[in-house]
Amino acid sequence: MSTVRVLASGLHFGEAPRWHDGVLWFSDFFDYAVKTVDLDGHVEVKLALPDRPSGLGWMPDGRMLIVSMTARSVLRVEGGKVVLHADLSSIATFHCNDMVVDSVGRAYVGNFGFDLDTAEINGTLDEVVAAHQGATMARVDPDGSIHAAADGLMFPNGAVIAPDGRTMIVAESFANRLTAFDIAGDGTLSNRRVWADLGKRVPDGICLDADGAIWVANPVSPECFRVVEGGEVVDVVETDHRCFACMLGGPDRRTLFMLTSQFSLAVEASVRRTGNVLITEVETPGAGLP
């Protein structure tokens, strides 16, 4: 594996990296902006928004979808304007976060399920998690209709869809595991199973490679690691700060992009710019969605 280097710095908190149209797209929470960075490190603001953006994706016709976190909704870029695609407030019990959009334009959106920042600040996170019954992932069909896709998920976070479109794998951050589902033709999820028990490691953003392994950003440790089905960790990349998201991109999808930050709490990350985009080259290219 080649050397890890900083591609871009000065972010508040980068999330949801997506390789699209020759650049890396990502959300910067506390700049309330969707940005891009090219392989020369040039950062550009593509959209300024009134709410924190998170998960990103594109419908088959090229229209962009954006998770609006605290509004608990999905936005759509339509004719250069940002419009409401779906209101998820009837499903999401706290901030919405990551999202994966499938090949027909269905969006699967996770949510915190509880007030993470307040629990961390108050020192009650362990108690809150122990009492938590799990969050429900939402499915938004291309027409904007919403459905409960899977319930009882312990902080559903990053998600990937296999190249054949038949399997989804979701990071359950507070269960320390990756969980797989079968995807039916109508988008419903079934056959829930543990894809990888990560032990003490915590999964945040994830991306899939052509060998079927998954790169996982670790939000409690300065690393991004590669795991195979069953839970064996086969590669680890050390990062400068805690790692919150990752994506395989570049011309041959062998560039591993890792989004890191010294801070994650809103009260800290919103007033500091410690977020970076790191890159390194890996042997196995990316596959599937996003």
VEXDREN-2710 file (C-alpha; in Angstrom, 1 decimal):
% VEXDREN-2710
k/r/px/py/pz
1/MET/0.0/0.0/0.0
2/SER/1.3/3.5/-0.9
3/THR/1.8/6.4/1.5
4/VAL/-1.1/8.1/3.1
5/ARG/-1.2/11.8/2.3
6/VAL/-3.5/14.8/3.0
7/LEU/-5.5/15.7/-0.1
8/ALA/-7.5/18.5/1.5
9/SER/-7.7/20.2/4.9
10/GLY/-9.6/23.0/6.6
11/LEU/-13.0/21.2/6.8
12/HIS/-15.3/21.4/9.7
13/PHE/-16.5/17.8/9.5
14/GLY/-16.6/15.8/6.2
15/GLU/-19.0/13.0/5.7
16/ALA/-20.6/10.8/3.0
17/PRO/-17.8/10.8/0.4
18/ARG/-18.9/9.7/-3.1
19/TRP/-16.8/9.4/-6.3
20/HIS/-18.9/10.9/-9.1
21/ASP/-18.1/12.5/-12.4
22/GLY/-14.4/12.5/-11.8
23/VAL/-14.3/14.2/-8.4
24/LEU/-15.0/13.3/-4.8
25/TRP/-18.3/14.8/-3.5
26/PHE/-18.9/15.1/0.2
27/SER/-20.9/16.9/2.9
28/ASP/-19.3/19.3/5.3
29/PHE/-21.7/19.4/8.2
30/PHE/-21.0/22.7/9.8
31/ASP/-20.3/24.6/6.6
32/TYR/-23.8/23.6/5.6
33/ALA/-22.4/22.7/2.2
34/VAL/-21.9/20.0/-0.3
35/LYS/-18.4/20.2/-1.7
36/THR/-16.1/18.4/-4.2
37/VAL/-12.4/17.8/-4.2
38/ASP/-10.4/16.8/-7.2
39/LEU/-7.2/14.7/-7.3
40/ASP/-5.2/17.9/-7.2
41/GLY/-6.7/18.9/-3.9
42/HIS/-8.9/21.7/-5.2
43/VAL/-12.0/22.0/-3.0
44/GLU/-15.2/23.6/-4.4
45/VAL/-18.5/24.4/-2.8
46/LYS/-21.2/23.0/-5.0
47/LEU/-24.3/23.7/-2.9
48/ALA/-25.0/25.8/0.2
49/LEU/-27.8/24.6/2.3
50/PRO/-29.9/25.8/5.3
51/ASP/-29.4/22.6/7.2
52/ARG/-26.5/20.1/7.8
53/PRO/-26.2/17.8/4.8
54/SER/-25.2/14.2/5.2
55/GLY/-25.8/11.2/2.8
56/LEU/-25.4/11.9/-0.9
57/GLY/-26.6/10.0/-4.0
58/TRP/-27.8/10.2/-7.5
59/MET/-30.9/8.9/-9.2
60/PRO/-30.5/7.2/-12.6
61/ASP/-31.4/10.4/-14.5
62/GLY/-28.7/12.3/-12.7
63/ARG/-30.8/14.2/-10.2
64/MET/-28.9/14.5/-6.9
65/LEU/-30.3/13.4/-3.5
66/ILE/-29.1/14.9/-0.3
67/VAL/-30.0/14.0/3.3
68/SER/-31.0/17.1/5.4
69/MET/-30.0/15.9/8.9
70/THR/-31.9/17.9/11.5
71/ALA/-34.9/18.5/9.1
72/ARG/-35.1/14.6/8.8
73/SER/-35.7/14.7/5.1
74/VAL/-34.2/14.0/1.7
75/LEU/-33.7/16.9/-0.7
76/ARG/-33.5/16.6/-4.5
77/VAL/-31.7/18.9/-6.9
78/GLU/-34.2/19.6/-9.7
79/GLY/-33.4/22.0/-12.5
80/GLY/-30.7/23.7/-10.4
81/LYS/-33.0/24.2/-7.4
82/VAL/-33.1/22.2/-4.2
83/VAL/-36.6/20.8/-3.4
84/LEU/-38.1/18.4/-0.9
85/HIS/-37.9/14.8/-2.1
86/ALA/-39.2/13.1/1.1
87/ASP/-40.1/14.0/4.7
88/LEU/-38.8/11.3/7.0
89/SER/-40.0/12.7/10.3
90/SER/-42.6/10.0/10.7
91/ILE/-39.8/7.3/10.7
92/ALA/-36.6/9.0/11.9
93/THR/-36.5/9.4/15.7
94/PHE/-33.5/11.8/15.6
95/HIS/-31.1/13.3/13.0
96/CYS/-30.9/11.5/9.7
97/ASN/-27.4/10.6/8.6
98/ASP/-26.0/8.4/5.8
99/MET/-27.8/7.1/2.7
100/VAL/-27.3/4.7/-0.2
101/VAL/-29.2/5.1/-3.5
102/ASP/-29.7/2.0/-5.6
103/SER/-29.7/1.6/-9.4
104/VAL/-33.3/2.5/-9.8
105/GLY/-33.2/5.6/-7.5
106/ARG/-34.5/4.1/-4.2
107/ALA/-32.8/5.8/-1.3
108/TYR/-32.2/4.0/2.0
109/VAL/-31.6/6.4/4.9
110/GLY/-30.4/5.8/8.4
111/ASN/-30.9/8.0/11.5
112/PHE/-29.3/8.4/14.9
113/GLY/-32.3/7.2/16.8
114/PHE/-31.4/9.3/19.8
115/ASP/-29.6/12.5/20.7
116/LEU/-26.0/11.4/20.5
117/ASP/-24.3/14.8/21.2
118/THR/-26.3/15.3/24.4
119/ALA/-25.6/11.8/25.6
120/GLU/-21.9/12.2/25.0
121/ILE/-21.7/15.7/26.7
122/ASN/-23.7/14.4/29.7
123/GLY/-21.6/11.3/30.0
124/THR/-24.8/9.1/29.7
125/LEU/-24.0/7.5/26.4
126/ASP/-23.6/3.9/27.8
127/GLU/-26.9/4.2/29.6
128/VAL/-28.8/5.6/26.6
129/VAL/-27.4/3.0/24.3
130/ALA/-28.3/0.2/26.7
131/ALA/-31.9/1.4/26.9
132/HIS/-32.2/2.2/23.1
133/GLN/-34.6/0.0/21.2
134/GLY/-32.9/0.8/17.8
135/ALA/-33.7/3.1/14.9
136/THR/-35.7/2.4/11.7
137/MET/-34.0/2.8/8.4
138/ALA/-36.2/4.5/5.8
139/ARG/-36.7/3.6/2.2
140/VAL/-37.6/6.4/-0.2
141/ASP/-38.9/5.2/-3.6
142/PRO/-38.2/7.2/-6.7
143/ASP/-41.6/8.9/-6.5
144/GLY/-40.8/10.2/-3.0
145/SER/-43.0/7.8/-1.1
146/ILE/-41.5/6.6/2.2
147/HIS/-41.5/3.1/3.8
148/ALA/-39.9/1.5/6.9
149/ALA/-37.1/-0.7/5.5
150/ALA/-35.7/-2.2/8.7
151/ASP/-36.2/-1.5/12.4
152/GLY/-34.2/-2.1/15.6
153/LEU/-30.9/-1.0/14.1
154/MET/-28.4/0.3/16.5
155/PHE/-27.4/3.6/14.9
156/PRO/-27.6/2.6/11.2
157/ASN/-24.8/4.4/9.5
158/GLY/-22.9/3.8/6.3
159/ALA/-24.5/1.3/3.8
160/VAL/-23.4/-0.4/0.6
161/ILE/-25.2/-2.4/-2.1
162/ALA/-23.5/-5.3/-3.9
163/PRO/-22.9/-5.0/-7.6
164/ASP/-25.8/-7.4/-8.4
165/GLY/-28.2/-5.2/-6.4
166/ARG/-29.3/-8.1/-4.3
167/THR/-27.5/-7.5/-1.0
168/MET/-27.2/-4.5/1.3
169/ILE/-24.8/-4.2/4.1
170/VAL/-25.3/-1.6/6.9
171/ALA/-22.9/-0.4/9.6
172/GLU/-24.6/-0.6/13.0
173/SER/-22.3/1.7/14.9
174/PHE/-23.5/1.0/18.4
175/ALA/-23.7/-2.8/17.8
176/ASN/-20.1/-3.0/16.5
177/ARG/-21.2/-4.9/13.5
178/LEU/-22.0/-4.9/9.8
179/THR/-25.4/-6.3/9.1
180/ALA/-26.6/-7.7/5.7
181/PHE/-30.0/-7.9/4.1
182/ASP/-31.4/-9.4/1.0
183/ILE/-33.0/-6.8/-1.4
184/ALA/-36.2/-7.9/-3.2
185/GLY/-37.2/-6.6/-6.6
186/ASP/-39.5/-4.0/-4.9
187/GLY/-36.8/-2.8/-2.6
188/THR/-37.9/-4.5/0.6
189/LEU/-35.3/-5.9/2.9
190/SER/-35.3/-9.4/4.4
191/ASN/-33.0/-12.2/5.8
192/ARG/-31.2/-9.9/8.3
193/ARG/-27.9/-11.5/9.4
194/VAL/-24.6/-10.5/10.9
195/TRP/-22.1/-10.0/8.1
196/ALA/-19.2/-9.2/10.4
197/ASP/-18.8/-8.9/14.1
198/LEU/-16.2/-6.2/14.6
199/GLY/-15.5/-6.8/18.3
200/LYS/-14.4/-3.5/19.9
201/ARG/-14.1/-1.7/16.6
202/VAL/-16.9/0.7/15.7
203/PRO/-18.1/1.1/12.1
204/ASP/-19.1/4.5/10.6
205/GLY/-18.9/5.1/6.9
206/ILE/-18.1/2.0/4.7
207/CYS/-17.4/1.2/1.0
208/LEU/-17.2/-2.1/-0.8
209/ASP/-14.4/-3.5/-3.1
210/ALA/-14.4/-5.9/-6.0
211/ASP/-13.3/-8.8/-3.8
212/GLY/-16.3/-8.4/-1.6
213/ALA/-14.4/-6.9/1.3
214/ILE/-15.5/-3.7/3.0
215/TRP/-13.4/-0.7/4.1
216/VAL/-14.6/0.7/7.4
217/ALA/-14.0/4.1/8.9
218/ASN/-13.5/3.9/12.6
219/PRO/-14.9/7.0/14.4
220/VAL/-13.3/6.1/17.8
221/SER/-9.8/5.4/16.5
222/PRO/-7.4/6.9/13.9
223/GLU/-7.8/4.1/11.4
224/CYS/-9.6/2.8/8.3
225/PHE/-9.7/-1.0/8.1
226/ARG/-10.6/-3.6/5.6
227/VAL/-12.8/-6.5/6.7
228/VAL/-14.1/-9.7/5.0
229/GLU/-17.3/-11.5/5.7
230/GLY/-17.1/-13.2/9.0
231/GLY/-15.2/-10.4/10.7
232/GLU/-11.5/-10.9/9.9
233/VAL/-9.6/-7.6/9.5
234/VAL/-7.2/-8.0/6.7
235/ASP/-5.8/-4.5/6.2
236/VAL/-5.5/-1.4/8.4
237/VAL/-4.6/2.2/7.3
238/GLU/-3.5/4.5/10.1
239/THR/-5.0/8.0/9.9
240/ASP/-4.2/11.4/11.4
241/HIS/-7.4/11.7/13.4
242/ARG/-10.4/9.5/14.0
243/CYS/-11.9/8.4/10.7
244/PHE/-15.6/8.9/10.0
245/ALA/-16.1/8.0/6.3
246/CYS/-14.3/6.3/3.4
247/MET/-14.8/5.8/-0.4
248/LEU/-13.0/4.1/-3.2
249/GLY/-12.6/6.3/-6.2
250/GLY/-10.2/7.8/-8.7
251/PRO/-10.0/6.8/-12.4
252/ASP/-9.6/3.0/-11.5
253/ARG/-11.4/3.2/-8.2
254/ARG/-8.2/2.2/-6.4
255/THR/-7.8/5.5/-4.5
256/LEU/-9.1/5.1/-0.9
257/PHE/-10.4/8.5/0.3
258/MET/-10.7/8.8/4.1
259/LEU/-12.4/11.7/5.9
260/THR/-11.0/12.5/9.3
261/SER/-11.5/15.0/12.1
262/GLN/-10.2/15.7/15.5
263/PHE/-13.6/16.6/16.8
264/SER/-17.1/15.2/16.2
265/LEU/-19.4/16.9/18.7
266/ALA/-21.3/19.8/17.1
267/VAL/-20.2/22.3/19.8
268/GLU/-16.5/21.6/18.9
269/ALA/-16.5/20.7/15.2
270/SER/-18.7/23.7/14.3
271/VAL/-16.1/26.2/15.5
272/ARG/-12.9/24.3/14.5
273/ARG/-11.6/23.2/11.1
274/THR/-9.7/20.0/11.8
275/GLY/-11.3/17.9/9.1
276/ASN/-9.1/16.4/6.4
277/VAL/-9.5/14.3/3.3
278/LEU/-6.7/11.7/3.2
279/ILE/-5.8/9.4/0.3
280/THR/-3.8/6.3/-0.3
281/GLU/-3.7/3.7/-3.2
282/VAL/-5.0/0.2/-2.7
283/GLU/-4.8/-3.0/-4.8
284/THR/-8.5/-3.9/-5.1
285/PRO/-10.8/-1.4/-6.8
286/GLY/-14.1/-0.3/-5.5
287/ALA/-17.4/-2.0/-6.5
288/GLY/-21.1/-1.7/-6.0
289/LEU/-22.9/1.4/-4.6
290/PRO/-22.4/4.1/-3.5
END
